[in-house]
Each structure stands twice: as structure tokens, then as C-alpha cells.
Amino acid sequence: MNSAPDPNGDLLAQLQATAAIGGPTSQDDLLAQLNAEPEPDPLADVEYTGDLATDSEAELDALARGFRERTKREDERFRLATDSEYWFAICFKTREDKDTFLAAARLLPIGDKYLDGYAVARTLGIPMPADTEGKE
């Protein structure tokens, strides 16, 4: 039996961590993203009168409203994406100590550097109100 470390181990751990943090965690999550509602059509509620000047003004107003609403949604998405108060770090003196801890806590399958907090909570048996995985 070869006891040499897997040269791709670190890369695999990084990919697993990236998938856990930034991407869908299951086929259902991926399907939900693919079937997500598209951005609303800003012109859907424009009532056309047949007068070119009036209709053009109504379309421009609707587009401006659409851009403002999209900007609000994007501002919130950016705030959530850059908020630094949703994570914490745990530090050990050596990599071996870190790996020992993660293995003993049954967290190593989740990752070895960046772990999905909800997956950690599920593994440790801690209910989290925002964790909707597996709920219908």
C-alpha cells in the first residue's frame, strides 16, 4: 500500500470547498438555479396608447424603474456577497492538528479549509433556521 500523499489532495479539497461555498450543493440546488425565474420584464406593465411620444415616454419610465429595481437587488446581492461578518476562523499550530480535529469532528468530508457552515451544523447535529437543505 502506498502511503504517499495524494498530489491532487489539496486541489480536490479546494474544489470541494469552492463547490460548498459558491455553488449548488445538490442536483436539486442546480435544478433550482437552472429553473429560477428570469429577471422581470420592465415593459410588461406598459399600457400602450398608440401615440408614439406617449408610448416612448412610458417605455423609458418603465425601463428607468426596472434599472432602479435591479440596482436595489444587485446592491443587496453585493452586500451579502461582501459581508465579512458571516464567518469565523479556527486555527491550530500544525496542519496535522487541524486534520486530526476535522476528522474527529467528522468534518473532513465537507472540506479542509473552507467549510459550509450549514453542512457543519448538520454534521454536528445543530439545527440552523436558515438551513433549508432537505426541506420541502
N, C-alpha and C positions, 0 to 999 in steps of 0.2 A: 504494500500500500504506500502510495506517495504522500508524504506529509508536507510537501512544499506548498506554500500558499498559492491560491489561485491568482494568476497575474491579472485576471479580469474582475477580481472580487471587489476592488474599490470602485471600478466603473459600474458594475452591476448595482452596488449599493447606492451610488449616486443616481442612477436611472430609477431605481425603486423609490428613492426619496423624492425625486422630481415628480414622478407619477403620483405619489401620495399627496404631495403638496399642491401641485398645479394642475393636475389632470384628473379625468374621471377615474374613480376607484373601482368601478364595476362596469359590466356591459350595460346594465340599466342606466347608470350615470351617463355613459357615452350616448346611448339611445336618446336619453332626455335632452342632451345637448344638441344632438342632430335634429330632434323634433321640436326644439324650442320655437316659440312664436317669433316671427321676424319683427323688426322694428315697425312701429305703427306707421301707416301711410299718412303723412301730414295733409294730403289733399282729399282724404276720404270724406271729410265733412263739409267740403266747399260746396255751396249751393250756387250753381251757375245760372246766370240770368239771361245769357245770350248777348249781353253788352260786353264787348272786348275790354274796354277800360275798367269796368266794374269787376269783371271776372278776373282780369290780370291782377288787380289790387287785392282781391280776395285770396287768390293763389299766393301772392307774395306775403300777405299777412299770415296765411296758414303755414307757409314754409318757414317764416321767421319764428312762429310759435313752435314749430317742430324742432328747429335748431336749438331754441332755448330749452325745450324739454329734454332733448338729447344731451345738451350740455349739463343739465342738472343730473341726469342719470350717470353721465360719464364722470362728473365731479365726485359723485358718491362712490362709483366703482374705483376711482383713483384713490380716494380717501381710504377705502377699505384695503386696497392693494398696498398702500404705503404706510399704513398704521403700524407702528412698531411696538405697540403695547399689547399685542395678542400672543406673544411668545416669550419663552424664557430659556435659559441655558443651564445645563448641569455639567460640571467639569470634574474630571478625575486627574490624578497625577500621571497616569500612563494609559495608552491605548488598550493594553491588556485589562486594566481595571475597568475601563469603560465597557469593553466587550463582555467581561465577566458579569457586570451589573445588568447589561441589556439581555444577556442570555438567561440569567437567573430571574429576571422580571418577565421573561417570555416576550420581550420587545424586539429582539433581533430580526424576526421575520418582517417587521414593519420598516426597518432601516437601521443604520448605524450612525447617522449623523443628524438628519432632519426627519423627524417623525410626525406623522399626522396625529394631532392631539386627540381627535375623536377615536382613532384606532387604538391609541394608547389607553384611553379611558375605557374602551370596550374590553381590551385585554386585561386591564386591572379591575374590571367589574365596577367602574364608576359611572353612574348614569349622568349624561350631559343633556340639558334641554335642547341645545341646537343640533344634536346628532340625529339626523333623520334616516341614516342608512338602515335599510331593512324594514322601515316602517312604511305602511301603505297609506 
